[in-house]
Amino acid sequence: MNKHTYSYTPNKTIKKPIKKYWGWILFYAVIAISAYWAYQGYQSIPQPTLTIQTEEVIIKSTEAPTVEDLIIASAPDYDSQLLIRLAFLESSLNPDAVGDGFYNSRGLYQISEHYHPQVSDECAFDPVCSTQWTVRQLKAGNGHWWTQYHLAL
């Protein structure tokens, strides 16, 4: 019978990573716990509420409302998706849009100053007022006033 002797020599090059990096592990653990506590505290602080009220349109939000939100709130009894599509086609949903040319079209729905001088600049550039004016005109059957109306349908 052959006798074999086995001997085990530990490899001196292997280091235990936890002992080597314990400082960094502790550092990141403290950062994570601090971030969690800060987040929990931030949630408990009441956020400011923005309230907009124009001709019976009330929007309460912790963020500034989008143009789409204003359109939807301005015309609750009308097809809001049609109004959003029309505003997108006319002005790319930009309430400050001004058309070029003779007719001086303004606002979300590009209301012409030439054909509709009764609509003030303040109303034309205000998303709520211009949406309400547009809804009144669409209900009166004046959809043909907008060149993009047939595309918005």
N, C-alpha and C positions, 0 to 999 in steps of 0.2 A: 504494500500500500504506500502510496505517495502521501507524504505529509506536506501540506501547503500552509504556510503561515500568511495570514492576512493582517495588514496593519492599516489603520486609518489615521491619516494626517489631515486635520482641518485646513481648508483653503484659507489662507490669511488675506487674500485679496477681496473676498466678499464682505461687504459691510452691510450692516442692517440699515435700510433706508429710513426707518422711523427715527432712529437716533440721529441720523445725519440731518434730516429735514424737519425735526420736531419744531424748530423755531418758526419755520414758514407755515407749517400746518396750524400751529397755534395762532399765528397772525391772521391767516385766512378765516379761521373759525371765528375769531373776534370780529372781523369785518362782516362776515355773514350774519352773526347775531345782531350786530349794530344795525345793519341794513334792515333786518326783520323788525327790530324794535322801532326804527324810524318809520317804516312802512305802516306798522300798526298804529303808531301815533298820528301819522298823516291821515289815515282813514277816519280817525275819531274827530278830527278838526272839521267843523262845518264849513263847507265850501260856499263861496259867494254865489248868489243866484241872480242871473240876469233876467229881468222882466221887461218885455216889450209890449206896449199896449197902443194899438192904433185902430180906431174905428171898430171896437169890439173884438179885436184880434189880440189874444193874450198868449204869449209864449214864455214859459218858465224853464230855464235850463241852467246847468252849471257851466256850459260852454256857449260860445257865441253861436247863434243859429246859422245854419247854412242857407243859401238862397232857396234851395229846395224846401227846407223847413218853413221858410216864410211864405212860399207859394202855397204849400199845403194848408198852413194855418189861415191864410188870407181868403181861401175859397173852399170852405168845408163842404159846400153844397154843389160843387162842380168837379168835373173830372181833373184831378190834380196832375195826373200823368200827362194828359193832353197839354195842360198849361206848362208843365216842365219841358216837354218836347218842343213846344212852340217857342218858349224862351231860349232854349238851347239852340234851335235853328236860327232864331233872329239875332241873338247876341252872345251865344256861347255861355249863357247864364251869367253874364257880366252886367250888373245893374248900372254901371257907369259907362256903358258902351254908347258911342256917338257915331251915327252913320255919316258917310261922306256924301256930298252932293247937295242938290238944291233943296231937298225936302227936310233936311236936318232931323233925321230920325234919332230918337233918344231912348235910353234905358233898356230894360230887359226885353220888352216887346217891340222896341224900335218904333215908338209912337211918333208919328210925323208932326212936327211943329207947323208945317204948311197946311195940312188937312185938319189938324186938331189943335188949333191955337188955344182952345179952352183948357187944355191939359198943361198945367204949369210944369216948369223944369223940376221943381221940387217933387211933384207927384210922379213925373216920368222917370226920375232917377231913384225913387223910393220903391223897393220891391213890393211892399204891401199895397200901397196906393195904386201902383200901375197894374198889379194883378187884379185888384178889385175893379178898376176901370175896364180892363180887358175882359173880365168875366161879364160885366154889364153889356159890353159891346157884342160879345159872342152870344149871349142869351137873346139879344135883339136881332140876331141873324146877320151880323156884320163880319163874319169870319173871313170873307173875301178881301177885307182890308189888308190882311197880312199875306204877303207873297208866299210865305212858307207854310200857310195853314193847311193846305192839302197834303203836304208831306208829314205834318204832325199828326194827322188823323190816324 
